[in-house]
Amino acid sequence: MKKIEAIIQPFKLDEVEDKLDEIDIKGMTVSNVKGFGRQKGQIVEREDVFFERYVAEFVPKIKLEIVVPDKLVKRVVKVILSSAKTNNIGDGKIFILPIEDAIRIRTGERGEDAVA
């Protein structure tokens, strides 16, 4: 199993969620986070905020966390890439991490059964 962590633009959340639902991904954790990348401290012009100029420091983002079987990783990543991309600075990142085990607290199910 793998954990996919995606940091995306907040306004892309609904689109990403809808596209993941289309490939039958039903469970995820969503968090409001703040961060910065290469643009920190630079003046940035953003079309999605009406050509506003601002100095980027900690920028609001959404963090998605999704645990999937290995066989679904490429498909999930492809969906996130295609639905979260705007071609602007700050589109985000995707991280893929190994998961040793998962346990559903209610039933005690383990491994892929716990995340299905």
Secondary structure as GFF3:
##gff-version 3
##sequence-region A 1 116
A	DSSP	beta_strand	2	8	.	.	.	ID=ss1
A	DSSP	three_ten_helix	10	12	.	.	.	ID=ss2
A	DSSP	alpha_helix	13	22	.	.	.	ID=ss3
A	DSSP	beta_strand	29	35	.	.	.	ID=ss4
A	DSSP	beta_strand	43	46	.	.	.	ID=ss5
A	DSSP	three_ten_helix	47	49	.	.	.	ID=ss6
A	DSSP	beta_strand	52	55	.	.	.	ID=ss7
A	DSSP	beta_strand	59	68	.	.	.	ID=ss8
A	DSSP	three_ten_helix	70	72	.	.	.	ID=ss9
A	DSSP	alpha_helix	73	84	.	.	.	ID=ss10
A	DSSP	beta_strand	92	98	.	.	.	ID=ss11
A	DSSP	alpha_helix	112	115	.	.	.	ID=ss12
###
